[in-house]
Amino acid sequence: MITIESLIHETIEQEMRELIIGLALLHKNDDDAMTSETLKLRAESFLDKYFGINTVQFDIYDCINKLADLNLLEDEFSSSKKLKVVSLETARDRIKSRTRAEFTMV
């Protein structure tokens, strides 16, 4: 039986998958920034290649908004149309800091 709790859990997992895929693909791109359209195409290609999911429409704007909300995009690229993420170490620290702040507020 599907419950509201299971739907909420699945939604949260989906949101995290989008964030992780976007972060990983942008990080893998090394020093080059990429456009949102390129990131969308690479994410969809990644899902097809590694998981056989070829009917997905990767929600690129949701992914970018999550990256921006967690302050994981390089500031110098936020005003341009190209995207670049902070280092993985910086990303880890920012996510950890944000998570701790959210849990202490509860």
Phi, psi and omega in degrees: 000134178276131178245165177299321179299318180292325177293319178296315180300315180296322178296316179297317178299318179298317178299317180292322178299316178301314181298313183294318179297314179299314179298314182296315182292321177292321179293320180298335181288359178057236188275353182268135174277153178230158179282163179296324179294319177297317178299317179300312181296319179292323178294315180294322177294319178300313181296323178290312184295314187265340183232357179069021179264103184245008179250010185277146171247097182296124183279085186296322183290326175295318178299312181297319178297321178294316178300317180292318181299325179272004179061043182258357176266142176297134182301320184295340181260351185293332181271347178265182179269003181253148185246141174210139182258161176290171179297160179297325179296316178294318178300314179302313181296319181291320178292317179298316179297316180295317181296316178298319181295320181292323181283333178281341178283337184286000000 
